Amino acid sequence: MNISPISPINNRLLANLSADDLLPLRARMNAVELPAGRQLHAAGEVLAYVYFPVTATVSLITALQDGTSLEVAAVGSEGMVGICAFLGGRRALGSAVVQSAGMVLRLPASVVIDAARQSSSLRQELLTYTQSLLTDMAQTTACLRHHRLEQQVCRWLLVHLDRQPGTIITATHDGIAQLLGVRREGVTAIALRLQRAGLIQYRRGRIELLNRAGLEARCCECYEAVRENGVRAPQPHIRAAPAPRYATASAASYA
């Protein structure tokens, strides 16, 4: 079995925990490499695991009866996937799908639930993150309803870039259109416009950011609100803790 030097310090939510709150979680963590497109849970499903992304980015998606699906939030190394696990119901309100392949730290949901029951400080950290995530969802919903498609596309690109390393997103025009609930042709037209302006470069499902300032200038206020709320969180107070070595599980091991 391969070994990965992935540490909780690489996830901002975990890094914000005190050493005492982190201790019971570390023993049950597995570092898992996930491919793009992997569904972590579906709407209504009882959550068996929660996930703390390290280099992966996960889309939280709400689906409608007509088959339309909308991304209501993106989660990266700032947060956690599976907040419903400790809110009482244990059932997911929507689905979670890996958007950008990468590593996550996976924990049985029962471990997080038990730890949160025993520690008021851990429970407060999780609730604070939940409030932040719900704020992102509300802002994203408002953006999808009220702002121009070009602003939505620019926001989407920047939000996902902020939640993964590097300047390249692996995504197709059709995939972005589905997550925004719009026609692919509209996303394609905007992507071409952004490319001609020298802001991005699109090639075979890979979108590279060339000019961040230019892309930010074309966004609505929603991007800045989401960035201030989540990505620019306080710096973690755990600094010198040694990085443990976790057994790395294959994504297929629990598919």
Contacts in CASP RR format, 6 or more apart in sequence:
PFRMAT RR
TARGET T0000
AUTHOR 0000-0000-0000
METHOD contacts of the structure
MODEL  1
MNISPISPINNRLLANLSADDLLPLRARMNAVELPAGRQLHAAGEVLAYV
YFPVTATVSLITALQDGTSLEVAAVGSEGMVGICAFLGGRRALGSAVVQS
AGMVLRLPASVVIDAARQSSSLRQELLTYTQSLLTDMAQTTACLRHHRLE
QQVCRWLLVHLDRQPGTIITATHDGIAQLLGVRREGVTAIALRLQRAGLI
QYRRGRIELLNRAGLEARCCECYEAVRENGVRAPQPHIRAAPAPRYATAS
AASYA
1 247 0 8 1.000
1 248 0 8 1.000
2 247 0 8 1.000
2 248 0 8 1.000
3 245 0 8 1.000
3 246 0 8 1.000
3 247 0 8 1.000
3 248 0 8 1.000
4 31 0 8 1.000
4 103 0 8 1.000
4 245 0 8 1.000
4 246 0 8 1.000
4 247 0 8 1.000
4 248 0 8 1.000
5 243 0 8 1.000
5 245 0 8 1.000
6 31 0 8 1.000
6 54 0 8 1.000
6 103 0 8 1.000
6 105 0 8 1.000
6 243 0 8 1.000
6 246 0 8 1.000
6 248 0 8 1.000
7 241 0 8 1.000
7 243 0 8 1.000
7 244 0 8 1.000
8 14 0 8 1.000
8 15 0 8 1.000
8 17 0 8 1.000
8 22 0 8 1.000
8 25 0 8 1.000
8 26 0 8 1.000
8 29 0 8 1.000
8 52 0 8 1.000
8 105 0 8 1.000
8 238 0 8 1.000
8 241 0 8 1.000
9 15 0 8 1.000
9 236 0 8 1.000
9 238 0 8 1.000
9 239 0 8 1.000
9 241 0 8 1.000
9 243 0 8 1.000
10 54 0 8 1.000
10 55 0 8 1.000
10 77 0 8 1.000
11 52 0 8 1.000
11 53 0 8 1.000
11 54 0 8 1.000
11 77 0 8 1.000
11 78 0 8 1.000
11 79 0 8 1.000
11 80 0 8 1.000
11 105 0 8 1.000
12 77 0 8 1.000
12 78 0 8 1.000
12 79 0 8 1.000
12 233 0 8 1.000
12 236 0 8 1.000
13 52 0 8 1.000
13 78 0 8 1.000
13 79 0 8 1.000
13 80 0 8 1.000
13 125 0 8 1.000
13 129 0 8 1.000
14 22 0 8 1.000
14 25 0 8 1.000
14 52 0 8 1.000
14 105 0 8 1.000
15 236 0 8 1.000
15 237 0 8 1.000
15 238 0 8 1.000
16 125 0 8 1.000
16 233 0 8 1.000
16 234 0 8 1.000
16 236 0 8 1.000
16 237 0 8 1.000
16 238 0 8 1.000
17 25 0 8 1.000
17 122 0 8 1.000
17 125 0 8 1.000
17 238 0 8 1.000
18 121 0 8 1.000
19 238 0 8 1.000
19 241 0 8 1.000
20 119 0 8 1.000
21 115 0 8 1.000
21 119 0 8 1.000
21 121 0 8 1.000
21 122 0 8 1.000
21 125 0 8 1.000
22 238 0 8 1.000
24 111 0 8 1.000
24 114 0 8 1.000
24 115 0 8 1.000
24 118 0 8 1.000
25 107 0 8 1.000
25 111 0 8 1.000
25 112 0 8 1.000
25 115 0 8 1.000
26 244 0 8 1.000
28 107 0 8 1.000
28 108 0 8 1.000
28 111 0 8 1.000
29 105 0 8 1.000
29 106 0 8 1.000
29 107 0 8 1.000
29 246 0 8 1.000
30 105 0 8 1.000
30 106 0 8 1.000
30 107 0 8 1.000
30 246 0 8 1.000
30 247 0 8 1.000
30 248 0 8 1.000
30 249 0 8 1.000
31 54 0 8 1.000
31 103 0 8 1.000
31 104 0 8 1.000
31 105 0 8 1.000
31 106 0 8 1.000
31 246 0 8 1.000
31 247 0 8 1.000
31 248 0 8 1.000
31 249 0 8 1.000
32 51 0 8 1.000
32 103 0 8 1.000
32 104 0 8 1.000
32 105 0 8 1.000
32 106 0 8 1.000
32 248 0 8 1.000
32 249 0 8 1.000
32 250 0 8 1.000
32 251 0 8 1.000
32 253 0 8 1.000
32 254 0 8 1.000
33 101 0 8 1.000
33 102 0 8 1.000
33 103 0 8 1.000
33 248 0 8 1.000
33 250 0 8 1.000
33 251 0 8 1.000
34 40 0 8 1.000
34 56 0 8 1.000
34 98 0 8 1.000
34 101 0 8 1.000
34 102 0 8 1.000
34 103 0 8 1.000
34 104 0 8 1.000
34 251 0 8 1.000
35 98 0 8 1.000
35 101 0 8 1.000
35 251 0 8 1.000
36 98 0 8 1.000
36 99 0 8 1.000
36 100 0 8 1.000
36 101 0 8 1.000
36 170 0 8 1.000
37 97 0 8 1.000
37 98 0 8 1.000
37 99 0 8 1.000
38 97 0 8 1.000
38 98 0 8 1.000
38 251 0 8 1.000
38 255 0 8 1.000
39 95 0 8 1.000
39 96 0 8 1.000
39 97 0 8 1.000
39 98 0 8 1.000
40 49 0 8 1.000
40 51 0 8 1.000
40 58 0 8 1.000
40 81 0 8 1.000
40 96 0 8 1.000
40 97 0 8 1.000
40 98 0 8 1.000
41 47 0 8 1.000
41 82 0 8 1.000
41 92 0 8 1.000
41 94 0 8 1.000
41 95 0 8 1.000
41 96 0 8 1.000
42 92 0 8 1.000
42 94 0 8 1.000
42 95 0 8 1.000
43 62 0 8 1.000
43 63 0 8 1.000
43 92 0 8 1.000
43 93 0 8 1.000
43 94 0 8 1.000
43 95 0 8 1.000
44 91 0 8 1.000
44 92 0 8 1.000
44 93 0 8 1.000
44 94 0 8 1.000
45 91 0 8 1.000
45 92 0 8 1.000
46 90 0 8 1.000
46 91 0 8 1.000
47 82 0 8 1.000
47 84 0 8 1.000
47 85 0 8 1.000
47 90 0 8 1.000
47 91 0 8 1.000
47 92 0 8 1.000
47 109 0 8 1.000
48 108 0 8 1.000
48 109 0 8 1.000
49 106 0 8 1.000
49 107 0 8 1.000
49 108 0 8 1.000
49 109 0 8 1.000
49 254 0 8 1.000
50 80 0 8 1.000
50 81 0 8 1.000
50 82 0 8 1.000
50 83 0 8 1.000
50 85 0 8 1.000
50 106 0 8 1.000
50 107 0 8 1.000
50 109 0 8 1.000
50 112 0 8 1.000
51 58 0 8 1.000
51 80 0 8 1.000
51 81 0 8 1.000
51 82 0 8 1.000
51 96 0 8 1.000
51 104 0 8 1.000
51 105 0 8 1.000
51 106 0 8 1.000
51 107 0 8 1.000
52 79 0 8 1.000
52 80 0 8 1.000
52 81 0 8 1.000
52 104 0 8 1.000
52 105 0 8 1.000
52 106 0 8 1.000
52 107 0 8 1.000
53 75 0 8 1.000
53 76 0 8 1.000
53 77 0 8 1.000
53 79 0 8 1.000
53 81 0 8 1.000
53 102 0 8 1.000
53 103 0 8 1.000
53 104 0 8 1.000
53 163 0 8 1.000
54 77 0 8 1.000
54 102 0 8 1.000
54 103 0 8 1.000
54 104 0 8 1.000
54 105 0 8 1.000
55 77 0 8 1.000
55 102 0 8 1.000
55 103 0 8 1.000
55 164 0 8 1.000
55 165 0 8 1.000
56 76 0 8 1.000
56 98 0 8 1.000
56 100 0 8 1.000
56 101 0 8 1.000
56 102 0 8 1.000
56 103 0 8 1.000
56 104 0 8 1.000
56 164 0 8 1.000
57 74 0 8 1.000
57 75 0 8 1.000
57 76 0 8 1.000
57 98 0 8 1.000
57 99 0 8 1.000
57 100 0 8 1.000
57 160 0 8 1.000
57 163 0 8 1.000
57 164 0 8 1.000
58 74 0 8 1.000
58 75 0 8 1.000
58 76 0 8 1.000
58 81 0 8 1.000
58 96 0 8 1.000
58 97 0 8 1.000
58 98 0 8 1.000
58 99 0 8 1.000
58 104 0 8 1.000
59 71 0 8 1.000
59 73 0 8 1.000
59 74 0 8 1.000
59 96 0 8 1.000
59 97 0 8 1.000
59 98 0 8 1.000
59 99 0 8 1.000
59 179 0 8 1.000
60 71 0 8 1.000
60 72 0 8 1.000
60 73 0 8 1.000
60 74 0 8 1.000
60 75 0 8 1.000
60 81 0 8 1.000
60 94 0 8 1.000
60 95 0 8 1.000
60 96 0 8 1.000
60 137 0 8 1.000
61 69 0 8 1.000
61 70 0 8 1.000
61 71 0 8 1.000
61 72 0 8 1.000
61 94 0 8 1.000
61 95 0 8 1.000
61 96 0 8 1.000
61 97 0 8 1.000
61 179 0 8 1.000
62 69 0 8 1.000
62 70 0 8 1.000
62 72 0 8 1.000
62 93 0 8 1.000
62 94 0 8 1.000
63 69 0 8 1.000
63 70 0 8 1.000
63 94 0 8 1.000
63 95 0 8 1.000
64 70 0 8 1.000
68 181 0 8 1.000
69 178 0 8 1.000
69 179 0 8 1.000
69 181 0 8 1.000
70 144 0 8 1.000
70 179 0 8 1.000
70 180 0 8 1.000
70 181 0 8 1.000
71 140 0 8 1.000
71 156 0 8 1.000
71 179 0 8 1.000
71 180 0 8 1.000
72 137 0 8 1.000
72 140 0 8 1.000
72 141 0 8 1.000
73 133 0 8 1.000
73 136 0 8 1.000
73 137 0 8 1.000
73 140 0 8 1.000
74 99 0 8 1.000
74 159 0 8 1.000
74 160 0 8 1.000
74 163 0 8 1.000
75 81 0 8 1.000
75 96 0 8 1.000
75 133 0 8 1.000
75 163 0 8 1.000
76 163 0 8 1.000
76 164 0 8 1.000
77 163 0 8 1.000
77 164 0 8 1.000
78 163 0 8 1.000
78 230 0 8 1.000
78 231 0 8 1.000
78 233 0 8 1.000
79 129 0 8 1.000
79 133 0 8 1.000
80 126 0 8 1.000
80 129 0 8 1.000
81 96 0 8 1.000
81 104 0 8 1.000
82 92 0 8 1.000
82 96 0 8 1.000
82 109 0 8 1.000
83 126 0 8 1.000
83 129 0 8 1.000
83 130 0 8 1.000
83 133 0 8 1.000
84 90 0 8 1.000
84 91 0 8 1.000
84 92 0 8 1.000
84 93 0 8 1.000
85 109 0 8 1.000
85 112 0 8 1.000
85 113 0 8 1.000
86 109 0 8 1.000
86 112 0 8 1.000
86 113 0 8 1.000
86 116 0 8 1.000
86 123 0 8 1.000
86 126 0 8 1.000
87 130 0 8 1.000
90 109 0 8 1.000
99 160 0 8 1.000
99 171 0 8 1.000
100 160 0 8 1.000
100 163 0 8 1.000
100 164 0 8 1.000
100 169 0 8 1.000
100 170 0 8 1.000
101 170 0 8 1.000
105 246 0 8 1.000
106 249 0 8 1.000
112 126 0 8 1.000
115 122 0 8 1.000
116 122 0 8 1.000
116 123 0 8 1.000
116 126 0 8 1.000
117 123 0 8 1.000
132 229 0 8 1.000
132 230 0 8 1.000
132 233 0 8 1.000
135 229 0 8 1.000
136 226 0 8 1.000
136 229 0 8 1.000
136 230 0 8 1.000
139 222 0 8 1.000
139 225 0 8 1.000
139 226 0 8 1.000
139 229 0 8 1.000
140 222 0 8 1.000
140 226 0 8 1.000
142 222 0 8 1.000
143 151 0 8 1.000
143 152 0 8 1.000
143 155 0 8 1.000
143 220 0 8 1.000
143 222 0 8 1.000
144 152 0 8 1.000
144 180 0 8 1.000
144 181 0 8 1.000
147 155 0 8 1.000
147 220 0 8 1.000
147 222 0 8 1.000
148 220 0 8 1.000
149 180 0 8 1.000
149 182 0 8 1.000
149 186 0 8 1.000
149 187 0 8 1.000
149 190 0 8 1.000
150 190 0 8 1.000
150 193 0 8 1.000
150 218 0 8 1.000
151 218 0 8 1.000
151 219 0 8 1.000
151 220 0 8 1.000
151 222 0 8 1.000
152 180 0 8 1.000
152 182 0 8 1.000
152 220 0 8 1.000
153 176 0 8 1.000
153 180 0 8 1.000
153 187 0 8 1.000
153 190 0 8 1.000
153 191 0 8 1.000
153 194 0 8 1.000
154 194 0 8 1.000
154 215 0 8 1.000
154 216 0 8 1.000
154 218 0 8 1.000
154 219 0 8 1.000
154 223 0 8 1.000
155 219 0 8 1.000
155 220 0 8 1.000
155 222 0 8 1.000
155 223 0 8 1.000
155 226 0 8 1.000
156 176 0 8 1.000
156 179 0 8 1.000
156 180 0 8 1.000
157 169 0 8 1.000
157 200 0 8 1.000
157 207 0 8 1.000
157 209 0 8 1.000
157 215 0 8 1.000
158 212 0 8 1.000
158 215 0 8 1.000
158 216 0 8 1.000
158 219 0 8 1.000
158 223 0 8 1.000
158 227 0 8 1.000
159 223 0 8 1.000
159 226 0 8 1.000
159 227 0 8 1.000
160 169 0 8 1.000
160 171 0 8 1.000
161 167 0 8 1.000
161 169 0 8 1.000
161 209 0 8 1.000
162 227 0 8 1.000
162 231 0 8 1.000
163 231 0 8 1.000
167 208 0 8 1.000
167 209 0 8 1.000
168 206 0 8 1.000
168 207 0 8 1.000
168 208 0 8 1.000
168 209 0 8 1.000
169 206 0 8 1.000
169 207 0 8 1.000
169 208 0 8 1.000
169 209 0 8 1.000
170 205 0 8 1.000
170 206 0 8 1.000
170 207 0 8 1.000
171 205 0 8 1.000
171 207 0 8 1.000
172 205 0 8 1.000
173 184 0 8 1.000
173 187 0 8 1.000
173 188 0 8 1.000
173 191 0 8 1.000
173 202 0 8 1.000
174 184 0 8 1.000
174 187 0 8 1.000
175 184 0 8 1.000
176 187 0 8 1.000
177 183 0 8 1.000
177 184 0 8 1.000
177 186 0 8 1.000
177 187 0 8 1.000
180 187 0 8 1.000
191 200 0 8 1.000
191 202 0 8 1.000
191 207 0 8 1.000
192 202 0 8 1.000
194 200 0 8 1.000
194 215 0 8 1.000
194 218 0 8 1.000
195 201 0 8 1.000
195 202 0 8 1.000
197 211 0 8 1.000
197 214 0 8 1.000
198 210 0 8 1.000
198 211 0 8 1.000
199 209 0 8 1.000
199 210 0 8 1.000
199 211 0 8 1.000
199 214 0 8 1.000
199 215 0 8 1.000
199 218 0 8 1.000
200 207 0 8 1.000
200 208 0 8 1.000
200 209 0 8 1.000
200 210 0 8 1.000
200 211 0 8 1.000
200 215 0 8 1.000
201 207 0 8 1.000
201 208 0 8 1.000
201 210 0 8 1.000
202 208 0 8 1.000
209 215 0 8 1.000
216 223 0 8 1.000
216 224 0 8 1.000
END
